Amino acid sequence: MEKKQQCGQDILRSLLSKRTSIDVSSYETPSVYLDMDQIVHKTLNSTILSIEF
């Protein structure tokens, strides 16, 4: 189960890195980006949990 979750996180991370590389340039202040990043991670974590169970 851990391996499957790790695989899911790797896929999500690669998707995020592609997406956020575009988003970073659209945000002028780092604080806004960090807030968005936290929201995204919370959403992803709850999504991963709902998939696992």
PDB file of N, CA, C and O in Angstrom:
ATOM      1  N   MET A   1       0.835  -1.199   0.000  1.00  0.00           N
ATOM      2  CA  MET A   1       0.000   0.000   0.000  1.00  0.00           C
ATOM      3  C   MET A   1       0.873   1.254   0.000  1.00  0.00           C
ATOM      4  O   MET A   1       0.562   2.233  -0.678  1.00  0.00           O
ATOM      5  N   GLU A   2       1.961   1.220   0.759  1.00  0.00           N
ATOM      6  CA  GLU A   2       2.850   2.378   0.808  1.00  0.00           C
ATOM      7  C   GLU A   2       3.446   2.669  -0.562  1.00  0.00           C
ATOM      8  O   GLU A   2       3.576   3.823  -0.972  1.00  0.00           O
ATOM      9  N   LYS A   3       3.805   1.591  -1.261  1.00  0.00           N
ATOM     10  CA  LYS A   3       4.430   1.758  -2.578  1.00  0.00           C
ATOM     11  C   LYS A   3       3.453   2.414  -3.547  1.00  0.00           C
ATOM     12  O   LYS A   3       3.826   3.294  -4.323  1.00  0.00           O
ATOM     13  N   LYS A   4       2.194   1.973  -3.490  1.00  0.00           N
ATOM     14  CA  LYS A   4       1.171   2.533  -4.377  1.00  0.00           C
ATOM     15  C   LYS A   4       0.977   4.025  -4.096  1.00  0.00           C
ATOM     16  O   LYS A   4       0.862   4.836  -5.014  1.00  0.00           O
ATOM     17  N   GLN A   5       0.942   4.365  -2.806  1.00  0.00           N
ATOM     18  CA  GLN A   5       0.762   5.768  -2.429  1.00  0.00           C
ATOM     19  C   GLN A   5       1.958   6.596  -2.894  1.00  0.00           C
ATOM     20  O   GLN A   5       1.793   7.714  -3.381  1.00  0.00           O
ATOM     21  N   GLN A   6       3.161   6.045  -2.743  1.00  0.00           N
ATOM     22  CA  GLN A   6       4.367   6.751  -3.180  1.00  0.00           C
ATOM     23  C   GLN A   6       4.319   7.001  -4.682  1.00  0.00           C
ATOM     24  O   GLN A   6       4.676   8.079  -5.156  1.00  0.00           O
ATOM     25  N   CYS A   7       3.879   5.998  -5.417  1.00  0.00           N
ATOM     26  CA  CYS A   7       3.757   6.126  -6.867  1.00  0.00           C
ATOM     27  C   CYS A   7       2.769   7.235  -7.211  1.00  0.00           C
ATOM     28  O   CYS A   7       3.025   8.051  -8.096  1.00  0.00           O
ATOM     29  N   GLY A   8       1.641   7.261  -6.509  1.00  0.00           N
ATOM     30  CA  GLY A   8       0.643   8.301  -6.735  1.00  0.00           C
ATOM     31  C   GLY A   8       1.202   9.680  -6.450  1.00  0.00           C
ATOM     32  O   GLY A   8       0.947  10.631  -7.189  1.00  0.00           O
ATOM     33  N   GLN A   9       1.974   9.783  -5.361  1.00  0.00           N
ATOM     34  CA  GLN A   9       2.569  11.070  -5.005  1.00  0.00           C
ATOM     35  C   GLN A   9       3.584  11.501  -6.048  1.00  0.00           C
ATOM     36  O   GLN A   9       3.678  12.684  -6.375  1.00  0.00           O
ATOM     37  N   ASP A  10       4.349  10.544  -6.576  1.00  0.00           N
ATOM     38  CA  ASP A  10       5.334  10.874  -7.614  1.00  0.00           C
ATOM     39  C   ASP A  10       4.642  11.420  -8.858  1.00  0.00           C
ATOM     40  O   ASP A  10       5.090  12.400  -9.453  1.00  0.00           O
ATOM     41  N   ILE A  11       3.547  10.774  -9.243  1.00  0.00           N
ATOM     42  CA  ILE A  11       2.796  11.230 -10.421  1.00  0.00           C
ATOM     43  C   ILE A  11       2.239  12.629 -10.182  1.00  0.00           C
ATOM     44  O   ILE A  11       2.345  13.510 -11.035  1.00  0.00           O
ATOM     45  N   LEU A  12       1.639  12.817  -8.997  1.00  0.00           N
ATOM     46  CA  LEU A  12       1.080  14.129  -8.678  1.00  0.00           C
ATOM     47  C   LEU A  12       2.170  15.187  -8.635  1.00  0.00           C
ATOM     48  O   LEU A  12       1.969  16.320  -9.074  1.00  0.00           O
ATOM     49  N   ARG A  13       3.336  14.804  -8.098  1.00  0.00           N
ATOM     50  CA  ARG A  13       4.436  15.759  -7.992  1.00  0.00           C
ATOM     51  C   ARG A  13       4.913  16.189  -9.373  1.00  0.00           C
ATOM     52  O   ARG A  13       5.185  17.366  -9.605  1.00  0.00           O
ATOM     53  N   SER A  14       5.012  15.226 -10.291  1.00  0.00           N
ATOM     54  CA  SER A  14       5.473  15.570 -11.639  1.00  0.00           C
ATOM     55  C   SER A  14       4.442  16.453 -12.343  1.00  0.00           C
ATOM     56  O   SER A  14       4.801  17.372 -13.080  1.00  0.00           O
ATOM     57  N   LEU A  15       3.157  16.167 -12.108  1.00  0.00           N
ATOM     58  CA  LEU A  15       2.115  17.019 -12.685  1.00  0.00           C
ATOM     59  C   LEU A  15       2.181  18.417 -12.093  1.00  0.00           C
ATOM     60  O   LEU A  15       2.060  19.416 -12.802  1.00  0.00           O
ATOM     61  N   LEU A  16       2.379  18.472 -10.762  1.00  0.00           N
ATOM     62  CA  LEU A  16       2.458  19.765 -10.086  1.00  0.00           C
ATOM     63  C   LEU A  16       3.648  20.575 -10.566  1.00  0.00           C
ATOM     64  O   LEU A  16       3.532  21.779 -10.793  1.00  0.00           O
ATOM     65  N   SER A  17       4.792  19.923 -10.721  1.00  0.00           N
ATOM     66  CA  SER A  17       5.992  20.659 -11.112  1.00  0.00           C
ATOM     67  C   SER A  17       5.816  21.265 -12.503  1.00  0.00           C
ATOM     68  O   SER A  17       6.303  22.361 -12.782  1.00  0.00           O
ATOM     69  N   LYS A  18       5.111  20.534 -13.372  1.00  0.00           N
ATOM     70  CA  LYS A  18       4.830  21.084 -14.702  1.00  0.00           C
ATOM     71  C   LYS A  18       3.865  22.259 -14.596  1.00  0.00           C
ATOM     72  O   LYS A  18       4.050  23.295 -15.234  1.00  0.00           O
ATOM     73  N   ARG A  19       2.831  22.077 -13.777  1.00  0.00           N
ATOM     74  CA  ARG A  19       1.798  23.095 -13.646  1.00  0.00           C
ATOM     75  C   ARG A  19       2.331  24.332 -12.915  1.00  0.00           C
ATOM     76  O   ARG A  19       2.096  25.464 -13.339  1.00  0.00           O
ATOM     77  N   THR A  20       3.054  24.100 -11.808  1.00  0.00           N
ATOM     78  CA  THR A  20       3.497  25.228 -10.996  1.00  0.00           C
ATOM     79  C   THR A  20       4.592  26.021 -11.679  1.00  0.00           C
ATOM     80  O   THR A  20       4.748  27.212 -11.408  1.00  0.00           O
ATOM     81  N   SER A  21       5.359  25.387 -12.565  1.00  0.00           N
ATOM     82  CA  SER A  21       6.395  26.140 -13.272  1.00  0.00           C
ATOM     83  C   SER A  21       5.751  27.233 -14.126  1.00  0.00           C
ATOM     84  O   SER A  21       6.347  28.284 -14.362  1.00  0.00           O
ATOM     85  N   ILE A  22       4.528  26.969 -14.583  1.00  0.00           N
ATOM     86  CA  ILE A  22       3.783  27.977 -15.343  1.00  0.00           C
ATOM     87  C   ILE A  22       3.183  28.997 -14.372  1.00  0.00           C
ATOM     88  O   ILE A  22       3.223  30.203 -14.613  1.00  0.00           O
ATOM     89  N   ASP A  23       2.619  28.479 -13.256  1.00  0.00           N
ATOM     90  CA  ASP A  23       1.942  29.347 -12.293  1.00  0.00           C
ATOM     91  C   ASP A  23       2.885  30.342 -11.625  1.00  0.00           C
ATOM     92  O   ASP A  23       2.500  31.480 -11.357  1.00  0.00           O
ATOM     93  N   VAL A  24       4.110  29.918 -11.358  1.00  0.00           N
ATOM     94  CA  VAL A  24       5.060  30.780 -10.650  1.00  0.00           C
ATOM     95  C   VAL A  24       5.221  32.107 -11.379  1.00  0.00           C
ATOM     96  O   VAL A  24       5.247  33.165 -10.750  1.00  0.00           O
ATOM     97  N   SER A  25       5.327  32.055 -12.684  1.00  0.00           N
ATOM     98  CA  SER A  25       5.541  33.279 -13.456  1.00  0.00           C
ATOM     99  C   SER A  25       4.309  34.182 -13.430  1.00  0.00           C
ATOM    100  O   SER A  25       4.422  35.391 -13.635  1.00  0.00           O
ATOM    101  N   SER A  26       3.132  33.601 -13.179  1.00  0.00           N
ATOM    102  CA  SER A  26       1.916  34.408 -13.184  1.00  0.00           C
ATOM    103  C   SER A  26       1.662  35.086 -11.833  1.00  0.00           C
ATOM    104  O   SER A  26       0.889  36.040 -11.752  1.00  0.00           O
ATOM    105  N   TYR A  27       2.313  34.592 -10.779  1.00  0.00           N
ATOM    106  CA  TYR A  27       2.189  35.240  -9.471  1.00  0.00           C
ATOM    107  C   TYR A  27       3.352  36.197  -9.263  1.00  0.00           C
ATOM    108  O   TYR A  27       4.505  35.842  -9.505  1.00  0.00           O
ATOM    109  N   GLU A  28       3.051  37.407  -8.816  1.00  0.00           N
ATOM    110  CA  GLU A  28       4.115  38.383  -8.612  1.00  0.00           C
ATOM    111  C   GLU A  28       4.705  38.268  -7.215  1.00  0.00           C
ATOM    112  O   GLU A  28       5.910  38.442  -7.036  1.00  0.00           O
ATOM    113  N   THR A  29       3.859  37.975  -6.211  1.00  0.00           N
ATOM    114  CA  THR A  29       4.364  37.903  -4.841  1.00  0.00           C
ATOM    115  C   THR A  29       4.492  36.454  -4.398  1.00  0.00           C
ATOM    116  O   THR A  29       3.565  35.665  -4.584  1.00  0.00           O
ATOM    117  N   PRO A  30       5.631  36.097  -3.814  1.00  0.00           N
ATOM    118  CA  PRO A  30       5.864  34.724  -3.355  1.00  0.00           C
ATOM    119  C   PRO A  30       4.829  34.272  -2.330  1.00  0.00           C
ATOM    120  O   PRO A  30       4.474  33.094  -2.297  1.00  0.00           O
ATOM    121  N   SER A  31       4.336  35.191  -1.491  1.00  0.00           N
ATOM    122  CA  SER A  31       3.390  34.806  -0.441  1.00  0.00           C
ATOM    123  C   SER A  31       2.102  34.243  -1.038  1.00  0.00           C
ATOM    124  O   SER A  31       1.530  33.290  -0.509  1.00  0.00           O
ATOM    125  N   VAL A  32       1.650  34.837  -2.141  1.00  0.00           N
ATOM    126  CA  VAL A  32       0.442  34.332  -2.796  1.00  0.00           C
ATOM    127  C   VAL A  32       0.701  32.929  -3.324  1.00  0.00           C
ATOM    128  O   VAL A  32      -0.137  32.036  -3.195  1.00  0.00           O
ATOM    129  N   TYR A  33       1.873  32.753  -3.920  1.00  0.00           N
ATOM    130  CA  TYR A  33       2.224  31.444  -4.457  1.00  0.00           C
ATOM    131  C   TYR A  33       2.286  30.398  -3.353  1.00  0.00           C
ATOM    132  O   TYR A  33       1.798  29.281  -3.525  1.00  0.00           O
ATOM    133  N   LEU A  34       2.883  30.754  -2.221  1.00  0.00           N
ATOM    134  CA  LEU A  34       3.001  29.810  -1.114  1.00  0.00           C
ATOM    135  C   LEU A  34       1.624  29.430  -0.584  1.00  0.00           C
ATOM    136  O   LEU A  34       1.373  28.264  -0.279  1.00  0.00           O
ATOM    137  N   ASP A  35       0.732  30.409  -0.476  1.00  0.00           N
ATOM    138  CA  ASP A  35      -0.622  30.118  -0.013  1.00  0.00           C
ATOM    139  C   ASP A  35      -1.316  29.152  -0.966  1.00  0.00           C
ATOM    140  O   ASP A  35      -1.959  28.196  -0.531  1.00  0.00           O
ATOM    141  N   MET A  36      -1.184  29.401  -2.257  1.00  0.00           N
ATOM    142  CA  MET A  36      -1.778  28.521  -3.251  1.00  0.00           C
ATOM    143  C   MET A  36      -1.187  27.127  -3.152  1.00  0.00           C
ATOM    144  O   MET A  36      -1.897  26.128  -3.263  1.00  0.00           O
ATOM    145  N   ASP A  37       0.125  27.071  -2.940  1.00  0.00           N
ATOM    146  CA  ASP A  37       0.822  25.797  -2.851  1.00  0.00           C
ATOM    147  C   ASP A  37       0.284  24.975  -1.684  1.00  0.00           C
ATOM    148  O   ASP A  37       0.077  23.768  -1.812  1.00  0.00           O
ATOM    149  N   GLN A  38       0.060  25.630  -0.548  1.00  0.00           N
ATOM    150  CA  GLN A  38      -0.461  24.929   0.629  1.00  0.00           C
ATOM    151  C   GLN A  38      -1.868  24.407   0.361  1.00  0.00           C
ATOM    152  O   GLN A  38      -2.207  23.286   0.739  1.00  0.00           O
ATOM    153  N   ILE A  39      -2.679  25.230  -0.294  1.00  0.00           N
ATOM    154  CA  ILE A  39      -4.051  24.816  -0.619  1.00  0.00           C
ATOM    155  C   ILE A  39      -4.026  23.607  -1.548  1.00  0.00           C
ATOM    156  O   ILE A  39      -4.777  22.650  -1.363  1.00  0.00           O
ATOM    157  N   VAL A  40      -3.151  23.666  -2.550  1.00  0.00           N
ATOM    158  CA  VAL A  40      -3.034  22.562  -3.506  1.00  0.00           C
ATOM    159  C   VAL A  40      -2.622  21.284  -2.794  1.00  0.00           C
ATOM    160  O   VAL A  40      -3.194  20.223  -3.044  1.00  0.00           O
ATOM    161  N   HIS A  41      -1.625  21.372  -1.900  1.00  0.00           N
ATOM    162  CA  HIS A  41      -1.153  20.176  -1.208  1.00  0.00           C
ATOM    163  C   HIS A  41      -2.217  19.604  -0.280  1.00  0.00           C
ATOM    164  O   HIS A  41      -2.359  18.386  -0.181  1.00  0.00           O
ATOM    165  N   LYS A  42      -2.966  20.469   0.401  1.00  0.00           N
ATOM    166  CA  LYS A  42      -4.045  19.986   1.265  1.00  0.00           C
ATOM    167  C   LYS A  42      -5.084  19.249   0.431  1.00  0.00           C
ATOM    168  O   LYS A  42      -5.568  18.186   0.820  1.00  0.00           O
ATOM    169  N   THR A  43      -5.418  19.821  -0.713  1.00  0.00           N
ATOM    170  CA  THR A  43      -6.402  19.203  -1.599  1.00  0.00           C
ATOM    171  C   THR A  43      -5.901  17.857  -2.100  1.00  0.00           C
ATOM    172  O   THR A  43      -6.644  16.876  -2.122  1.00  0.00           O
ATOM    173  N   LEU A  44      -4.626  17.818  -2.505  1.00  0.00           N
ATOM    174  CA  LEU A  44      -4.049  16.573  -3.010  1.00  0.00           C
ATOM    175  C   LEU A  44      -3.999  15.519  -1.919  1.00  0.00           C
ATOM    176  O   LEU A  44      -4.309  14.353  -2.167  1.00  0.00           O
ATOM    177  N   ASN A  45      -3.608  15.921  -0.699  1.00  0.00           N
ATOM    178  CA  ASN A  45      -3.521  14.966   0.398  1.00  0.00           C
ATOM    179  C   ASN A  45      -4.882  14.355   0.697  1.00  0.00           C
ATOM    180  O   ASN A  45      -4.979  13.146   0.908  1.00  0.00           O
ATOM    181  N   SER A  46      -5.932  15.165   0.720  1.00  0.00           N
ATOM    182  CA  SER A  46      -7.265  14.632   0.987  1.00  0.00           C
ATOM    183  C   SER A  46      -7.729  13.755  -0.170  1.00  0.00           C
ATOM    184  O   SER A  46      -8.460  12.786   0.039  1.00  0.00           O
ATOM    185  N   THR A  47      -7.309  14.089  -1.386  1.00  0.00           N
ATOM    186  CA  THR A  47      -7.660  13.274  -2.545  1.00  0.00           C
ATOM    187  C   THR A  47      -6.980  11.918  -2.462  1.00  0.00           C
ATOM    188  O   THR A  47      -7.600  10.887  -2.723  1.00  0.00           O
ATOM    189  N   ILE A  48      -5.694  11.924  -2.095  1.00  0.00           N
ATOM    190  CA  ILE A  48      -4.946  10.669  -1.959  1.00  0.00           C
ATOM    191  C   ILE A  48      -5.601   9.796  -0.897  1.00  0.00           C
ATOM    192  O   ILE A  48      -5.742   8.588  -1.089  1.00  0.00           O
ATOM    193  N   LEU A  49      -6.004  10.399   0.229  1.00  0.00           N
ATOM    194  CA  LEU A  49      -6.637   9.639   1.301  1.00  0.00           C
ATOM    195  C   LEU A  49      -7.944   9.024   0.824  1.00  0.00           C
ATOM    196  O   LEU A  49      -8.243   7.875   1.150  1.00  0.00           O
ATOM    197  N   SER A  50      -8.726   9.777   0.057  1.00  0.00           N
ATOM    198  CA  SER A  50     -10.013   9.256  -0.400  1.00  0.00           C
ATOM    199  C   SER A  50      -9.820   8.131  -1.416  1.00  0.00           C
ATOM    200  O   SER A  50     -10.661   7.239  -1.522  1.00  0.00           O
ATOM    201  N   ILE A  51      -8.717   8.172  -2.162  1.00  0.00           N
ATOM    202  CA  ILE A  51      -8.416   7.100  -3.112  1.00  0.00           C
ATOM    203  C   ILE A  51      -7.981   5.846  -2.356  1.00  0.00           C
ATOM    204  O   ILE A  51      -8.372   4.731  -2.702  1.00  0.00           O
ATOM    205  N   GLU A  52      -7.161   6.045  -1.314  1.00  0.00           N
ATOM    206  CA  GLU A  52      -6.627   4.903  -0.562  1.00  0.00           C
ATOM    207  C   GLU A  52      -7.738   4.137   0.155  1.00  0.00           C
ATOM    208  O   GLU A  52      -7.689   2.910   0.242  1.00  0.00           O
ATOM    209  N   PHE A  53      -8.745   4.862   0.671  1.00  0.00           N
ATOM    210  CA  PHE A  53      -9.744   4.180   1.498  1.00  0.00           C
ATOM    211  C   PHE A  53     -11.099   4.120   0.813  1.00  0.00           C
ATOM    212  O   PHE A  53     -12.051   3.579   1.375  1.00  0.00           O
TER     213      PHE A  53
END
